[in-house]
Amino acid sequence: MDNPCGTTKANVFESTVINGTPIYFGSGVNPVNSPVQFFVAWGKEVLAGGLIHTYNSKSPEQGSEWFADEAEAEAKYIKIQRLLAGCLL
C-alpha cells in the first residue's frame, strides 16, 4: 500500500470511543530527522485507511498530536478522554 505524502501507517496501541468520538494512542514513523514517534488522535476519519497525518492538527472534532515521549503521549490520551467525557481536569 502506498502512503500519500504527509501520512504514515498508524500502529494503534489502544483506542476507545467517548460520546461517539474515537480516540487512538499509538506509534508511527514520522518524517526523517524527527524524534517523534508516538501519537494521540481523535475523530471519525482521523485514521482513514489505517494512515495518520505526520503533522499536528487540532480541532474539537478531529486531530492528531505527535510526541517524542511515550509517557507524555499516554497522558494526553487520558486527558482527551476526560475532556470528551466532560470531566474537569
BALOBA-1460 file (C-alpha; in Angstrom, 3 decimals):
// residues 89
<rec num="1" residu="m" x="0.000" y="0.000" z="0.000"/>
<rec num="2" residu="d" x="1.324" y="3.440" z="-0.911"/>
<rec num="3" residu="n" x="1.255" y="6.199" z="1.664"/>
<rec num="4" residu="p" x="0.136" y="9.584" z="0.356"/>
<rec num="5" residu="c" x="2.551" y="12.404" z="1.114"/>
<rec num="6" residu="g" x="2.306" y="13.575" z="4.724"/>
<rec num="7" residu="t" x="0.928" y="10.299" z="6.118"/>
<rec num="8" residu="t" x="2.293" y="7.180" z="7.777"/>
<rec num="9" residu="k" x="0.892" y="3.804" z="8.797"/>
<rec num="10" residu="a" x="-0.682" y="4.007" z="12.254"/>
<rec num="11" residu="n" x="0.233" y="1.313" z="14.786"/>
<rec num="12" residu="v" x="-2.557" y="1.692" z="17.357"/>
<rec num="13" residu="f" x="-1.719" y="0.513" z="20.903"/>
<rec num="14" residu="e" x="-5.025" y="1.483" z="22.478"/>
<rec num="15" residu="s" x="-8.312" y="3.000" z="21.380"/>
<rec num="16" residu="t" x="-11.632" y="3.966" z="22.899"/>
<rec num="17" residu="v" x="-14.829" y="5.775" z="21.933"/>
<rec num="18" residu="i" x="-16.231" y="8.564" z="24.103"/>
<rec num="19" residu="n" x="-19.574" y="10.156" z="23.190"/>
<rec num="20" residu="g" x="-19.237" y="8.824" z="19.637"/>
<rec num="21" residu="t" x="-15.692" y="10.139" z="19.092"/>
<rec num="22" residu="p" x="-12.929" y="7.553" z="18.617"/>
<rec num="23" residu="i" x="-9.596" y="8.274" z="20.351"/>
<rec num="24" residu="y" x="-6.346" y="6.499" z="19.470"/>
<rec num="25" residu="f" x="-2.928" y="6.143" z="21.117"/>
<rec num="26" residu="g" x="-0.155" y="4.614" z="19.058"/>
<rec num="27" residu="s" x="3.045" y="4.986" z="17.104"/>
<rec num="28" residu="g" x="4.153" y="5.564" z="13.570"/>
<rec num="29" residu="v" x="7.184" y="6.568" z="11.578"/>
<rec num="30" residu="n" x="7.383" y="10.330" z="11.352"/>
<rec num="31" residu="p" x="9.470" y="12.256" z="8.792"/>
<rec num="32" residu="v" x="13.224" y="11.839" z="8.563"/>
<rec num="33" residu="n" x="15.237" y="13.566" z="11.309"/>
<rec num="34" residu="s" x="12.208" y="13.841" z="13.598"/>
<rec num="35" residu="p" x="12.386" y="12.209" z="17.039"/>
<rec num="36" residu="v" x="8.597" y="11.999" z="17.394"/>
<rec num="37" residu="q" x="7.039" y="8.588" z="17.006"/>
<rec num="38" residu="f" x="4.038" y="8.418" z="19.369"/>
<rec num="39" residu="f" x="0.672" y="9.940" z="18.561"/>
<rec num="40" residu="v" x="-2.730" y="10.666" z="20.041"/>
<rec num="41" residu="a" x="-5.537" y="11.121" z="17.537"/>
<rec num="42" residu="w" x="-9.280" y="11.701" z="17.766"/>
<rec num="43" residu="g" x="-12.157" y="11.923" z="15.321"/>
<rec num="44" residu="k" x="-14.085" y="9.672" z="12.979"/>
<rec num="45" residu="e" x="-11.876" y="10.000" z="9.884"/>
<rec num="46" residu="v" x="-8.502" y="10.693" z="11.506"/>
<rec num="47" residu="l" x="-7.129" y="7.215" z="10.669"/>
<rec num="48" residu="a" x="-8.580" y="6.868" z="7.184"/>
<rec num="49" residu="g" x="-7.318" y="3.640" z="5.647"/>
<rec num="50" residu="g" x="-5.052" y="2.986" z="8.644"/>
<rec num="51" residu="l" x="-2.950" y="6.056" z="7.858"/>
<rec num="52" residu="i" x="-2.354" y="9.130" z="10.001"/>
<rec num="53" residu="h" x="-1.049" y="12.589" z="9.105"/>
<rec num="54" residu="t" x="2.553" y="13.183" z="10.158"/>
<rec num="55" residu="y" x="1.867" y="16.692" z="11.443"/>
<rec num="56" residu="n" x="-0.044" y="18.074" z="14.419"/>
<rec num="57" residu="s" x="-3.599" y="19.127" z="13.694"/>
<rec num="58" residu="k" x="-6.137" y="20.083" z="16.349"/>
<rec num="59" residu="s" x="-9.832" y="20.875" z="16.283"/>
<rec num="60" residu="p" x="-12.631" y="19.827" z="18.633"/>
<rec num="61" residu="e" x="-13.965" y="17.327" z="16.071"/>
<rec num="62" residu="q" x="-10.726" y="15.761" z="14.827"/>
<rec num="63" residu="g" x="-6.998" y="15.994" z="15.320"/>
<rec num="64" residu="s" x="-3.663" y="14.361" z="15.949"/>
<rec num="65" residu="e" x="-0.655" y="15.272" z="18.058"/>
<rec num="66" residu="w" x="2.813" y="13.726" z="17.891"/>
<rec num="67" residu="f" x="5.198" y="13.199" z="20.820"/>
<rec num="68" residu="a" x="8.782" y="12.035" z="21.305"/>
<rec num="69" residu="d" x="7.984" y="10.727" z="24.788"/>
<rec num="70" residu="e" x="5.604" y="7.769" z="25.161"/>
<rec num="71" residu="a" x="4.530" y="8.762" z="28.685"/>
<rec num="72" residu="e" x="3.657" y="12.281" z="27.503"/>
<rec num="73" residu="a" x="1.552" y="10.833" z="24.669"/>
<rec num="74" residu="e" x="-0.226" y="8.457" z="27.027"/>
<rec num="75" residu="a" x="-1.002" y="11.335" z="29.417"/>
<rec num="76" residu="k" x="-2.504" y="13.310" z="26.510"/>
<rec num="77" residu="y" x="-4.585" y="10.244" z="25.523"/>
<rec num="78" residu="i" x="-6.062" y="10.165" z="29.036"/>
<rec num="79" residu="k" x="-6.592" y="13.944" z="29.064"/>
<rec num="80" residu="i" x="-8.525" y="13.880" z="25.775"/>
<rec num="81" residu="q" x="-10.714" y="11.051" z="27.088"/>
<rec num="82" residu="r" x="-11.570" y="13.161" z="30.127"/>
<rec num="83" residu="l" x="-12.243" y="16.259" z="28.030"/>
<rec num="84" residu="l" x="-14.607" y="14.389" z="25.715"/>
<rec num="85" residu="a" x="-16.358" y="12.794" z="28.677"/>
<rec num="86" residu="g" x="-16.954" y="16.277" z="30.126"/>
<rec num="87" residu="c" x="-14.780" y="15.741" z="33.197"/>
<rec num="88" residu="l" x="-12.961" y="18.678" z="34.764"/>
<rec num="89" residu="l" x="-9.188" y="18.376" z="34.693"/>
